[in-house]
Amino acid sequence: MMCGGCVSRVKSILSADKRVESAAVNILTETAAVKLVGDGGLSSVGEELGKRLTECGFPSKTRNSEMGIDENLKKWKEMNEKKEMMLKKSQSRVLIAWGLVALCCGSHTSHILHSLGIHVAHGSFLDILHNSYVKAGLAMVALLGPGRDLLFDGVGAFARGSPNMNSLVGFGSVAAFIISAVSLLNPELEWDASFFDEPVMLLGFVLLGRSLEEKARLKASSDMNELLSLVSSQSRLVVTSSEADPSVEDVLSSDAVCVEVPTDNVRVGDTVLVLPGETIPVDGRVLAGRSAVDESMLTGESLPVYKERGLTVSAGTVNWEGPLRIETTTTGSMSTISKIVRMVEEAQGSAAPIQRIADSIAGPFVYSIMTLSAATFAFWYSIGTDIFPDVLLNDIAGPEGNPLLLSLKLAVDVLVVSCPCALGLATPTAILVGTSLGAKQGLIIRGGDVLERLAGIDYVALDKTGTLTEGKPAVSAVASLAYEESEILRLAAAVEKTASHPIAKAIINKAESMKLNIPSTKGQLTEPGFGCLAEIDGSLVAVGAIDWVHKRFEKRSEPSNLMELEDIVKHLSSKGITSSNHSQTIVYVGREGEGVIGAIAISDSLRHDAESTVDRLQKQGIQTILLSGDREEAVATIAQTVGIERGNVNASLTPQQKSDFISSLQSQGHRIAMVGDGINDAPSLALADVGIALQIESKENAASDAASVILLGNRLSQVVDALDLAKATMAKVHQNLLWAVAYNVVTVPIAAGVLLPGFDFAMTPSISGGLMALSSIFVVTNSLLLQLHGPSKRSHVKD
């Protein structure tokens, strides 16, 4: 694909198939993604569409989305090698083309020297270069040598009904040659045969610009290779080792036998050994050893993370200090790095809505320019020179002031100065660089449409537990008016053992630390945002919010008893907490026939960057609101600490009420970003204009599935980083589009001769070709400047 017209043509070919619901095409990554109507025959449809595109002049083949690391790396290496080979060929053509340009310039040297009083001997090399037949030979060599592929591609594209940038340049070059040839072979016309220089100069400028553009495109896609190169293609597989329980001391036990194998051959359950300084090749769990691991390449966090037995590690991270023995938990296409690469690829293939504007222009652009070129010729040849006779004195009309020559040259100028490439590249180059840069900073942004919506956010809704707080709650107190602490914990742990919410994990961890015997359950039922219910020893037991637990059973507890129970658990919990930077949640335990029988206080510390993040959002003019299912007192305390206004605090909300609140703001014209981390946040994340999920320990959950932005670093400050990156990216998109449109709006009329009557100024085709090349280079280079954008260096902790 050469330009925006190609993108439009590919998209129209795909969309013409009745089985295709929608199609997205990326000129930089040279990929197309289609959404089918229904689910049947995915493989066969892909092959048929690829065949159809190939027949239309766009060689295509289907891609396997479930590739492992080695396959993915191989694919990108092959693609890059192909691009590098094309770049080398392009550079070779440029050298030949500019050699011809130098000879053409040499033909004018004798005139320059003569004007300076230096006479060149008749028959000298410079004198020979000035010969019209020599110039014709140089032009012929330029067209059939370095310009051959460009001409053939342009003619072929035109014949297939999808003219592209090469069509315009090719027609312009050939037209310039034909005009000069007619002039040379028909001297009675008294035209200026020096026009032979124009196709040589034009092709020289265009090929130079194309080469620089290809180099910039290669640079723009280099971040994907950096992502893939994070993972080692080889792993040290442990095939035999001691049967004793591994410890730090025996990580490198003498009876361990290791074999180097391709990482794609490692299976779930296999054990690998990673030495200090090596890249961890698989996602897994540490079986033995202690070390600091650099996760900056995935999360953007510069500080190393301590790892020991039982903790998880991700492929692509670097082991710094000690050897680690790791049990593989995910491999191939299911590994963290593979998913990140796949999400980034999907994001880069997803067009931003603003790109539709550029595509709608770029599609018919070539036909429009060809029509305008014909109109330019018709105007100047029929009436233009009669209305403005002085224009025939310009050099462009030749020494005899020929109207036909002037009209032809201006028509050629229009063909070659226009630039649909800049329009086609304006959005995808910025999106490519923005999403790749985000991935390097630990921000997975799922598409150009997400970046566009994110840049326009004016409200950020925050969950409390796991979002403003660390998401690592612990039981701080247990109270009951009739039972021992251990019995309340034992029942609560049994009910919560299948739940994934952080509060459930805190209760289970506490019960396990006390070595309690957790009973089995039947009929497990979870209501997100409310609580869990299960049958234990023939009786229903509920754990959750006070109102929800209270309503589960016919026998209700007395209000006075509930108040007393709450006061006791608050008192016990407050003994160990002296800082306001803690959130406290109380869950209640009820049993059938008895009502509420106990209460458990769960405390969670505030994230260290919560206050500074809220402050930064508010300084950008973004309203921050707190939506939580927790009780009002706990939510109000946290909101006051981080600086959220009381009127923006909403407590005791069900998941449905959170969604309703977001819908209400959207109906008022606001754009909402919802930040959450748990399953109860999934509906709100999906409903918001942009859902942002904090991902803990690189594990996917319902929140990350529903979110359009995933924060791999699990830092709240990354919310602001994502917003800043989105704004910077969209600023580049707008700059690129403004340049592309302004360039064509200004240069095309000038090329058509609008300045000839009043200012006696006209372009030559070679200058027009040079300007066209510079236009595309500007767009790509401007997008690459986005790589200078980095996350804020401000401290995450407010002074």
MIMAR-297562 format. One record per residue: residue in three letters; x, y, z of N, C-alpha, C in turn. Coordinates in steps of 0.1 Angstrom, whole numbers, plus 5000, padded with zeros to 4 digits. Layout:
N
AlaXYZXYZXYZ...
//
This chain:
799
Met500849885000500050005000500950125000Met500650224991501450334989500850464996Cys499550474997499050605002497650585007Gly496950695011495650685017494650625007Gly494850644994493950594984494050444984Cys495250384986495350234987494550184999Val494650255010493950215022492450215019Ser491950315013490550325010490150215000Arg490950184991490650074981490549944988Val491549914996491649785003490349765012Lys490049875019488849875028487549855020Ser487449915008486249895000486149754995Ile487349694991487249554986486849464997Leu487349485009486949395020485449415024Ser485049545025483649575029482649535019Ala483049515006482149474996481649324997Asp482449245005482049115008480849115018Lys479749045015478549045024478848985037Arg479848905038480148835051480948925061Val481349045055482149135064481349245069Glu481349255082480549365089481249495089Ser482549485092483449615092484849575089Ala485649665085487049645082487949765086Ala489149735091490049835095491349805088Val492049905082493249885075494349975080Asn495549925082496650005087497750005077Ile498050125072499050145061500550115066Leu500750145079502150125084502449985087Thr501549915094501749775097501349675086Glu500749735076500349665064499449545068Thr498449575076497549475081496149515079Ala495249425078493749455077493049355087Ala492149415094491349335104489849345100Val489149235099487749235095486949175106Lys485749225108484749175117483649115109Leu483448985111482548905102481048915108Val480148895099478748885103478548735107Gly478348705120478248575125479648515127Asp479748385131481048325135481548215126Gly480748175116481048065108482148085098Gly482947985095483947985084484948085085Leu485448115097486448225098487648205090Ser488248085090489448055083489248065068Ser488148005063487948005048487648145043Val486948225051486648365047487948445046Gly488848425056490148495056490948465043Glu490948335040491748295028491148355015Glu489748355015489148405003489348555001Leu489248625013489448775012490948805008Gly491848725014493248745010493548724995Lys492848624990492948594975492348704967Arg491248754972490648864964491548994964Leu492149024976493049144976494249124967Thr494748994967495848964959495548994944Glu494348944940493948964926493749114922Cys493449194932493249334930494549414931Gly495649344933496949414933497549434947Phe496949374957497449394971497749254976Pro498949194974499249064978499049044993Ser498248944997497748925011497748785015Lys497848755028497748615033497248635047Thr496548525052495948525066497048515076Arg496748555088497748545099497148475111Asn497948385117497548315129497648395141Ser496548425148496548515159497048445172Glu497148305171497548235183499048195183Met499848275177501248245176502048255189Gly503048175191503848185203504948285201Ile505848305211506848405210507748385198Asp508248265197509248245185508548275172Glu507348225170506648245158506348395155Asn505948465166505748615165507048685162Leu508048645169509348715166509848685152Lys509648565147510048525134509248605124Lys507948625126507048695117507548845116Trp507848905127508249045127509649065121Lys510448965124511848975118511748965103Glu510848875098510748855083510148985077Met509149045084508549165079509649275079Asn510449285090511449395090512549375080Glu512949245078513949215068513449255054Lys512149225052511549265039511549415037Lys511249485048511249635047512649685046Glu513649625053514949675052515549645038Met515149535032515549495018514949605008Met513749635010513049735002513749865003Leu514149895016514750025018516150035011Lys516849925011518149915004517949934989Lys516949864984516649884970516250024967Ser515450084976515050224974516250314974Gln517250294983518350374984519250364972Ser519350234966520050214954519450294942Arg518150294941517450374931517650524933Val517750564945517950704948519350744943Leu520350664945521750694941521750704926Ile521150614919521150614904520350744899Ala519150764906518350874902519051014904Trp519751024915520451154917521751164909Gly522251044905523351054895522951114882Leu521751074878521151134866520751284868Val520351314880519951454883521251544882Ala522351484887523651554886524051584872Leu523851484863524151504849523251604843Cys521951604847521051704842521451844846Cys521851854858522351984863523652034856Gly524451934853525651964845525352024832Ser524251984826523852044813523652194813His523352244825523152384826524352464831Thr525452384834526652444839527352534829Ser527252494816527952574805527252714804His525952714806525252844806525652934818Ile525752864829526152944841527553004840Leu528452914835529852954833529953074822His529153054812529153154801528653294807Ser527653294816527153414822528153474831Leu529053394835530153444844531353494836Gly531253474823532453514814533353404812Ile533053284816533953164813533353084802His534053074791533553004780533952854779Val533052774776533352624775533652584761Ala534652514759535052474745533952384739His533752404726532752334719533152184718Gly532152094721532451954721532951904735Ser533051984745533451944758532251854764Phe532651794776531651704782530351784786Leu530551904792529451994796528552034784Asp529252054773528552094761527751974756Ile528251854757527551734752526251714761Leu526451734774525251714783524151814780His524451924773523452024770522651984757Asn523151874750522451834738521051774742Ser520051804734518651764737518551614736Tyr519251554727519151404725519751334737Val520851394743521451334755520451354767Lys519851464767518851484778517651384777Ala517251364765516151264762516651124767Gly517951094764518450964769518450954784Leu518851064790518951064805517551044811Ala516551114805515151104809514650954807Met514950894796514550764793515150664803Val516450684806517050604817516450614830Ala516050734834515450764847514050694847Leu513350704836511950634836512050484837Leu512950424829513050284828513950224838Gly514750304844515650254854515150264869Pro515550364876515050384890513550414891Gly512950464880511550494881510650384875Arg511250274871510450174864509350114873Asp509750064885508750004895507650104898Leu508050224900507050334903506050344892Leu506550354879505650364868504750244866Phe505350124867504550004864503449994875Asp503850024888502850014898501750114896Gly502050234892501050334890500150304879Val500650254868499850214856498950094860Gly499549994867498749874871497649914880Ala497950004890496850044899495750124892Phe496150204882495050274874494250174866Ala494850074860494149974852493149894861Arg493549874874492649804883491549884888Gly491550014885490550104890490850154904Ser492150154908492450204922493750284920Pro493750394913494950474911495550524925Asn496850524925497450564938498450684936Met499350704946500350814945501250784933Asn501650664931502550624920501850664906Ser500550654906499850684893500050834890Leu499850914900499951064897501451094893Val502451044901503851074898504151014884Gly503750894881504050824869503450904857Phe502150944858501551014847502251154845Gly502651214856503351344855504651324848Ser505451224852506751204846506651174831Val505751074828505551044814505051154806Ala504151234811503651354804504751454801Ala505651474811506751564809507651514798Phe507851384798508751324788508151334774Ile506851304773506151304760506151454755Ile505851544763505851694759507251724753Ser508351684760509651714755509951644743Ala509551514742509751434730509051494717Val507851534719507151604708507851724704Ser508351804714509051924711510351894703Leu511051794707512351764701512051714686Leu511051624685510851564671510051664662Asn509551764668508751864659509252004662Pro510452034657511052164660510252284655Glu509352254645508552364640507552414651Leu507252334662506352384672507052494681Glu508352494680509152594688508852594703Trp508852464708508652444723510052434729Asp510052434742511352424749511652284753Ala512552224746512852074748513652054761Ser514052154768514752144781513852084792Phe512552064788511652004797511951854800Phe512951804792513451664795514051654809Asp514551764814515051764828514051734838Glu512751774836511751764846511451614851Pro511251514842511051384847512251334855Val513451364851514651324859514651384873Met514451514873514451584886513251544895Leu512051524888510851484895511051344902Leu511551244894511751114900512851114910Gly513851204909514951214919514351254932Phe513551364932512951414945511951314951Val511151254942510151164947510751034953Leu511750984946512450864951513250884964Leu513851004965514551044977513551054989Gly512451124986511451134997510851005001Arg510650914991510050784994511050705002Ser512350715000513350645007513350695022Leu513350825023513350875037512050845044Glu510950835037509650795043509750655048Glu510250565039510350425043511250405055Lys512350475056513150475068512450515080Ala511650625079510950675091509850575095Arg509150515085508150415088508750295096Leu509950255091510650135098510950175112Lys511350295114511650345128510350345136Ala509250385130507950395137507450265142Ser507850155135507350025139508349945147Ser509450005151510549935158510249905172Asp509249975178508949945192508349805194Met507649755183507049615184508149515185Asn509249535178510349445178511049455192Glu511049565198511649575211510749495221Leu509449505220508649425229508849275227Leu508949235215509149085212510549045216Ser511549135215512949095218513149085234Leu512149125241512249115256512348965260Val511748875253511648735257512748655251Ser513448575259514548485254513848375246Ser514448345234513848235226514348095231Gln515348095241515747975247515547975262Ser515247855267514947835282515847725287Arg516247745300517047635307516047545314Leu515647435308514647345313515347255324Val514747245336515247155346514547015344Val515246915341514646785338514746685349Thr515846705358515846615370516346705381Ser515846675393516346755405515946675417Ser516446725428516146655441514646655444Glu514146545450512746535453512446615466Ala513446655473513246725486512646865482Asp512046925493511447055491512447155488Pro512347225476513447315472513547435482Ser514747485484514947605492515947695485Val516247805492517147895485518547835483Glu518947745492520247695491520447595480Asp519347525476519447415466518947455452Val518747585450518247625437519247575426Leu520547575429521547525420522047395425Ser521147305429521647175435522347095424Ser523347025429524246955420523546845412Asp522446795417521746685410520746735400Ala520646865398519746925388520346925375Val519646865365520146865351519346955343Cys520047045336519347145328519647135313Val518647155305518747145290518247265284Glu519047325274518647435267517647395256Val516447455257515347415247514747545242Pro514047545230513347665226512247695236Thr512047825238510947865248509647815244Asp509347805231508047755226507747615229Asn508847535233508747395236508447375251Val508547475259508247465273506747455275Arg506347365284504947335287504547375301Val503247395303502747435316503147325326Gly503747355338504147265348505647235347Asp506347265336507747245335508447345344Thr509647305348510447395357511647445349Val511847575350513047645343513947705353Leu515147715350516147785359516647915352Val516548025360516948155355518048205364Leu519248235358520448285365520348435365Pro521148495375521148645376521648705362Gly520948815359521248885346520548825334Glu519848715336519148665324517648705324Thr517048695312515648735310514848615314Ile513748635321512848525325512048485312Pro512148355308511548325295510048285295Val509448265307508048215308507348285319Asp506048285319505248325330505248215340Gly505348235353505448125362505348165377Arg505548075385505648095400506948045405Val507548125414508848095419508747975428Leu509547865425509547745434510647765444Ala511747825440512947835449513747955445Gly514348015456515248125453514648265457Arg515548365458515148495461515948595452Ser515248695447515948785438515148915436Ala515749015431515049135426514849125411Val513649155407513349135392512949275386Asp513649305375513349435368512049415359Glu510949475363509749465355509449585347Ser510449675345510149805339509749795325Met510149695318509849675304508349645302Leu507649595312506249555312505349655319Thr505849715330505049795339505449945338Gly506649975334507150105334507750145347Glu507650055357508150085371509650065371Ser510450165374511950165373512550085385Leu511850075396512450005408512249855407Pro513249775410513149625409512149575420Val511449465417510449405425511049275432Tyr510949265445511449145452510649025449Lys511248915446510548785443511148675452Glu510248595457510648475465509648365462Arg509848255469508948135467507448175468Gly506748125458505248145458504748275450Leu505748365447505348485440505448455425Thr504648535417504648515403505648605396Val506048555384506948635375506448625361Ser506848725353506348735339507548725329Ala507248665318508148655307508548795302Gly509848805300510348935295510949025306Thr510748985318511349065329512749005332Val513549085339515049045340515349015355Asn515948895357516348855370517648925373Trp517748995385518949075388519949005397Glu519448955408520448915419520748765420Gly519748685423519948545426519248455416Pro519748325416519048235407517648195412Leu516748175402515348145405515048015398Arg514347925405513747815398512247835397Ile511747835385510347885382509547765376Glu508347755381507347655375506547735365Thr506447685353505747745342504247735344Thr503547855343502047855345501347885332Thr501947965323501347995310502447995299Thr502147955287503147955277502548005263Gly503448025254503048055240502148175239Ser501048155232500148275229499448315242Met499448235252498748275265499648355275Ser500948365271501848435280501548585281Thr501948645291501748795293502248875281Ile503548845277504148925267503448905253Ser502948775251502248745238500948825238Lys500248825249498948895250499149045248Ile500249095254500549245252500849275238Val501649195231501949215217500649205209Arg499749105212498549095204497649215206Met497549265219496749375222497249505215Val498549515215499149635208498949625193Glu499049505187498849485173497349525170Glu496449475178495049505176494749655177Ala495449715187495249865189495749935176Gln496849895171497449965159496649945147Gly495849835147495049805135493649865137Ser493349925148492049985151492150135147Ala491350185138491450325134490650415143Ala491250525145490450635153489350685145Pro488250725151487150785143487650905134Ile488550985139489051095131489651055118Gln490150925118490850885105489750865094Arg488550855098487550835087487450965079Ile487751075085487751205078488851205067Ala490051155071491151155062490851045051Asp490350935055490050825045489050875035Ser488050945040486950995031487551085020Ile488551155024489251255015490151175006Ala491051085012492051025005491550924994Gly490350864997489750774987489550824973Pro488750934972488550994958489651094954Phe490651114963491651214961492351204947Val492751084944493551074931492751104919Tyr491451054919490551094908490351244907Ser490151304919489951444919491051524914Ile492351484917493551554912493651534897Met493351414892493451394878492451484871Thr491251494876490251574870490651724871Leu491251764882491651904884492851934874Ser493651834872494751854862494251874848Ala493251794844492651814831491951944830Ala491251984841490652114841491652234840Thr492752214847493852314846494352334831Phe494552224825494952224811493852294802Ala492652254804491552304796491352454798Phe491552504810491352644813492452724807Trp493752694809494752774804494852764789Tyr494552654783494752644769493552704761Ser492352704767491252764760491052914762Ile491052954775490753094777491753164787Gly492453084794493353144804494353244798Thr495053204788496053284782495453404774Asp494253394771493553514765493153614775Ile492753564787492353654798493653724804Phe494653634806495953684812497053664802Pro497153744791498253724781499653734786Asp499853814797501153834802501753704808Val500953604811501553484816502453414806Leu502253444793503053374783504453424783Leu504753534790506153584791506953504801Asn506253424810506953344820507753234813Asp508853194819509653084813508952954811Ile507852934819507152804818506452794804Ala506252904797505552894784506652884773Gly507852864776508952844766509352984760Pro510352974752510953104746509953174737Glu509053104731508053164722506753194728Gly506653164741505353194748504253104743Asn504452974742503452884737502352854747Pro501052884744499952844754499852694756Leu500052614746499952474748500952414758Leu502252464756503252424765503052464779Leu502552584781502252634794501152554801Ser500152524793498952454798499352304802Leu500252244794500652114797501552104810Lys502452204811503352204823502552224835Leu501552314835500752344847499952214851Ala499452144841498652024843499551924850Val500751914845501751814851502051854865Asp502251984868502452034881501351994891Val500152004887499051964895499051814899Leu499451734889499551594891500551554902Val501751614901502851574909502951644923Val502351764924502451834937501551784948Ser500351724943499351674953499951554961Cys499451544973499951444982498951374990Pro498351264985497451184994498151105004Cys499451085002500251005012500151075026Ala500351205026500251275039498951255046Leu497851255039496551235045496451095050Gly496950995042496850855046497650825058Leu498750895060499750865071499450945083Ala498651055082498451145093498051085106Thr497050995106496550935118497250805122Pro497450705112498050585116499550595122Thr500350685117501650695122501650745136Ala500850845140500750885154500150775163Ile499150705158498550595166499550485168Leu500350455158501350345159502350385170Val502850505169503950545179503350565193Gly502050615194501450635207501150505214Thr500650405207500250275213501550195217Ser502550205208503850135211504550205223Leu504550335224505150405235504350375248Gly503050365247502250335259502650195264Ala502850095255503149965259504549965266Lys505450045262506750055268506650115282Gln505550195284505350255297504450175306Gly504050055302503149975310501650015308Leu501350085297499950125294499550045281Ile498549955283498049885271496749965267Ile496850035256495750115251495150035238Arg493949995239493349905229492749975217Gly493550055211493050115198493150265197Gly493150305184493150445182491850515186Asp490750445185489450505190489550525205Val490250445212490350465227491250585230Leu492350605222493150725224492350845222Glu491550845211490750965208489750995219Arg489050895224488050915235488750955248Leu489950895251490650925263491151075263Ala491451125251491951265251490851365254Gly489651315253488451415255487851395269Ile488451315278487751285291487651405299Asp486551435306486451545315485951495329Tyr485651365331485351305344486151175345Val486751165357487351035360486650975373Ala486050865372485350795383486350695389Leu486450695402487450605409486650515418Asp487050385417486550285428487450305440Lys487050255451487850275463488750155466Thr488150035468488949915472489749875460Gly491049865461491949825451492349925440Thr491650045441491950155432492650265439Leu491850335448492550435457493350365468Thr492950245472493650165482494550065475Glu495450005482496449915476495849785471Gly494649755475494049635471494649505477Lys495249535489495849425497495249425511Pro493949415512493349425526493749305535Ala493649335548493949235558492849245569Val492549135575491649135587492249205598Ser491649315603492149385614491449355628Ala490249305627489449275639488249185635Val487949095645486749005644485949025657Ala484649035656483749055668482548975666Ser482048925678480748845678480248855693Leu478948855694478248865707478048725712Ala478248625704477948485709478948385705Tyr479848415696480748305691482248355693Glu483148255692484548285693484948345679Glu486048425679486648485667486948375657Ser487448265661487848155652486648095644Glu485448085651484248035645483748125634Ile483748255637483248355627484148345615Leu485448345617486448335606486348215598Arg486048095605485947965599484747965589Leu483648015594482448015585482548115574Ala483148235576483348335566484248285555Ala485348215559486348165550485748055541Ala484847975547484247865539483347925528Val482548035531481648095521482448165511Glu483548235514484348315505485448245497Lys485548115499486748045494486848035479Thr485648055472485648055457485648195451Ala485548295460485448435455486848485452Ser486948585443488248645439488348785444His487348845451487448975456488548985466Pro489349105467490349115477489949095491Ile488649135495488149115508488048965511Ala487548895502487448745503488848685506Lys489848735498491148675500491748715514Ala491448835519491848875532491348785543Ile490048745542489448655552490048515551Ile490248465539490748335537492248325542Asn493048435539494448435544494448435559Lys493548515565493548515580493248375586Ala492248315580491848185585492948085583Glu493648085572494747995570495948025579Ser496148145582497248185591496948135605Met495648125609495348065622495147915621Lys495447855609495347715607493947655611Leu492947735607491547685610491147585600Asn490247495605489647385597488447445589Ile488647475576487547545568486647435563Pro485347445567484447335563484047345548Ser483547235542483047235528481747305527Thr481347345515480147415513479347365501Lys478147395500477247355489476447485484Gly476047485472475247585467475747725468Gln477047745464477647875464476947975455Leu476748095461476048195453476748335456Thr477148405445477748535447476948645440Glu476748745447476148865441477148985442Pro477749005430478849115430478349245436Gly479149295445478749425452477949405464Phe477549285467476749265479477349155488Gly477649035484478148935492478048795487Cys478348695495478348555491477448475501Leu476848375495475948285503476348145500Ala476348055510476547915508475947835520Glu475747705517475247615527476347535534Ile476347545548477447485556476747395567Asp476947275566476347175576474847195577Gly474247205565472747215565472147345567Ser472947455570472447585573473047685563Leu472247785559472747885550473547985558Val474748025552475548125559475848235548Ala475748365552475948475543477048565548Val477848615539478948715543478848825533Gly478748955539478649065530478149195537Ala477549285529477049405535475949385545Ile475849475554474849455565473449435560Asp472949525552471649515547471349385539Trp472349355531472149225523472149105532Val473049095541473048985550471748975559His471349095563470249105572468949055565Lys468849075552467649045545467648895541Arg468748825543468848685538467948595546Phe467748625559467148535568465848595575Glu464948505578463748545584463948605598Lys464848535606465148595619466148705618Arg465748825622466648935621467248975635Ser468449025634469049075647468449205651Glu468549225664468049355669468949465665Pro468449585661469249695658470249735668Ser469849725681470849755692472049665692Asn471749535689472849435688473749465677Leu473149505665474049535654474849655656Met474349755663475149875666476249835676Glu475949755686476949715695478049635689Leu477649545679478649465672479549555664Glu478949655657479749745649480749825657Asp480249875669481149955678482349865683Ile482049745686483149655691484149635680Val483749595668484749565658485449695654Lys484849805654485549935651486649965661His486249945674487149965685488349875684Leu488149745682489249655681490149685669Ser489549725658490249745646491149875647Ser490549975654491250105654492550105663Lys492649995671493849985680495149985672Gly495049915661496349895653496449995642Ile495550095640495650185629495550325635Thr496650405632496750535637496750645626Ser496850595614496950685602495650695595Ser495350815589494150835582494250775568Asn495550725564495750665551495350525551His494350485558493850355558492350355555Ser491850255548490450235545489950115554Gln488850135560488250025568486949985563Thr486749855561485449805556485049695566Ile483749695569483249595578482249505570Val482549375571481649275565480949195576Tyr479749155574478949085584478748945580Val478648855591478448715589477048685595Gly476248615587474948575592474648425590Arg473848365599473548225597472048205598Glu471448115590470048085590469548045604Gly468448115608467948085621468448165632Glu469548245629470248325640470348475636Gly470348495623470548635619472048665618Val472348795620473748835620474448785633Ile475548715631476248655643477648715645Gly478148785636479548845638479848945627Ala480949015629481449115620482949105619Ile483449135607484849135604485349265599Ala486349325605486849455600488049425590Ile487949485579489049465569489649605566Ser490949615568491649745566492549735554Asp492649845547493549845535494149985534Ser495449985532496250115532496050185518Leu496050325519495850405508497050395499Arg496850395485498050395476498850515478His500150505477501050615480500950725470Asp500350695458500250795448498850845446Ala497950805455496450835453496250985454Glu496751045464496551185466497151275455Ser498351245451498951325440498251295427Thr497751175425497051155412495751235411Val494951235422493751315422494051465421Asp495151505427495551645426495951685411Arg496651595405497051615391495851625381Leu494951535384493751525375492951655377Gln492751705389492051825392492751945386Lys494051945386494752065380494652065365Gln494351955359494051945345492651985341Gly491852015351490452055349489551935348Ile489951815352489151695352488551665365Gln487251655365486451625377486751485382Thr487051465395487251325400486051295409Ile485451175407484351135416484650995421Leu484150965433484450835439483150755440Leu483150635433481950545433482350425440Ser481750395452482150275460480950205465Gly481050075467479949995473480149985488Asp481250045493481450045508480550145515Arg480550135529479750215537480250365536Glu479350455538479550595536480750655545Glu480850605557481850655566483250625561Ala483450495557484750455552485150535539Val484150545531484350615518484650765520Ala483950825529484150975531485550995537Thr486050905545487350925551488450925540Ile488350825532489350815521489250935511Ala488050975508487851085499488451215504Gln488251235517488751355523490351355523Thr490851235525492351225525492951255512Val492351205501492951225488492451355481Gly491551425487491151555482489951555472Ile489051455473487851455465486751525472Glu486151615465485051695472483951615477Arg483351655487482251575494481051555484Gly480751645476479651635466479951535455Asn481251495454481551395443481851255449Val481351235461481551105468480251035468Asn480250905464479050825463479350695469Ala478650655480478950535488477750435487Ser477950315492476950215493476250185479Leu477050195468476450175455476550025451Thr475549975445475549845438476249865425Pro476649755419477249765405476249835395Gln475049805396474049865388473950015390Gln473950055403473850195406475150275401Lys476250205401477450265396477250295381Ser476750195374476450205359475450315357Asp474450325365473350425363473950565365Phe474850575375475550705377476350755365Ile477050665359477850695348476950725336Ser475950655334474950685323474350825325Ser474050855337473550995340474451105336Leu475751085339476751185335476951195320Gln476851075313477051075299475851135292Ser474651125298473451185292473551345292Gln474451395302474651535303475751585294Gly476251495285477351535276478751515281His478951455293480251435298480851315292Arg482251305292482951195288483651135300Ile483351005303483750945316484850835314Ala485850845323486750735324486550665337Met486350535338486150465350487350385353Val487850395365489050325370488650225380Gly488950105378488649995388489549875386Asp489349775395490249655394489549525396Gly488249525400487649405404486449365395Ile485849245397484749195389483549285391Asn483349345403482249435405482349565397Asp483549595392483749715384483549695369Ala483449565365483349535351482249595343Pro481049605349479949665342480149815339Ser480749885350480950025348482150055339Leu483149965339484249985330483849965315Ala482949875313482449855299481449965295Leu480750025304479750135301480450265299Ala481550295306482150425305482750445292Asp483050575288483650605275484950535274Val485750535285486950465286487050395299Gly487250265299487450185311488850165313Ile489350195325490750175329490950075340Ala491649965338491849865348493249865353Leu493349855366494649835373494849685373Gln495949635367496149495367497249455377Ile496849365386497849325397498549205393Glu499849205394500749085392500549035378Ser500249115368500049075354499048975352Lys498048965361496948865359495748935353Glu495148865343493948925338492748885346Asn491748975346490448945353489349005346Ala488148995352486949055345487149205342Ala487849275351488049415350488949445337Ser490049375336490949405324490249355311Asp489449255312488649215300487749315295Ala487049385305486049485301486749625298Ala487949645302488549775301489149795287Ser489249925283489949955271491350005273Val491750035285493050065289493449985301Ile494649915300495149835312496449895317Leu496449915330497649965336498549855342Leu499549805334500249695339501149725351Gly501449855353502349885364501549885377Asn500249875377499349875389499649995397Arg499850115390500050245397498950335393Leu498350395403497250495400497750615392Ser498950655394499550765387499550735372Gln499450615367499450585353498150625346Val497150655354495950705348496250845342Val496950925349497351055344498351045332Asp499250945333500150915322499450885309Ala498350795311497550755299496850875293Leu496250955302495551075297496551175289Asp497751195295498751275289499151225275Leu499451095275499851025262498751035252Ala497551025256496351035246496351175241Lys496451275249496351415245497551445235Ala498751395239499851425231499751355217Thr499251235217499051155204498051225195Met496851265201495851325193496251465188Ala497151535196497751655192498551635179Lys499351525179500051495167499151465155Val498051395158497151355147496551485141His496151575150495551705145496551785137Gln497851785142498851865135499151805121Asn499151665121499451595108498251625098Leu497051615103495951635094495851785089Leu496151875098496152015095497252045084Trp498351985086499452005076499051945063Ala498551815063498251745051497151825043Val496151875050495051945043495552075038Ala496252155047496752285043497752275032Tyr498552175032499552165021498852155008Asn497852065007497152044994496352164990Val495752225000494852344997495752454992Val496952464997497852574993498552544980Thr499252424979500152394968499352364955Val498252294956497552254943497152374935Pro496452474941496152594934497352674928Ile498452674936499652734931500252664919Ala500252524920500652444909499752464896Ala498452494899497552514888497752654881Gly498652734887498952864881498152984887Val497652974899496853084904497653204907Leu498953194908499853304911500553364898Leu500253294887500853344875500453484871Pro499153514870498753644866499253764874Gly499153754887499453864896500953864900Phe501553754901502953744907503953684897Asp503553644886504453584876505153464882Phe504553394890505153274897504453144893Ala505353044889504852914886505852814890Met505352694894506252584898506652514886Thr507752434888508152334878507852204883Pro507652104875507351964880508351914890Ser509551944888510651894898510451954912Ile510152084912509852144925508652094931Ser507652074923506352014928506651874934Gly507451794927507751664932508451664945Gly509451764947510151774959509251814970Leu508351904968507351944979506451834983Met506051754973505151634976505951544985Ala507251514982507951424991508151475005Leu508451605006508651665019507351665027Ser506251665021504951665028504851535036Ser505051425030504951295036506051275047Ile507251325044508351315054507951395067Phe507351515065506951595076506051515085Val504951455080503951385087504551275096Val505451185089506051075096506951125107Thr507851225104508751275113508051345125Asn507051415123506251475133505651375143Ser505251265137504751155146505851085154Leu507051075148508151015155508551105167Leu508351235166508651325177507851285190Leu506751215188506051165200506851075209Gln507851015203508750925212509451005222Leu509551135221510151215231509251235243His507951205242507051215253507251105263Gly507351145275507451045286506551075297Pro506350975307505450995318506051105327Ser505151175334505551285342506551245352Lys507551325354508651295364508351345378Arg507151395380506651445393506651325403Ser506951355415506851255425505351205426His505251075429503951025430503351055444Val504051115453503551145466503451305467Lys502351345470502051495471502851545483Asp503551665480504251725491503351775502
//
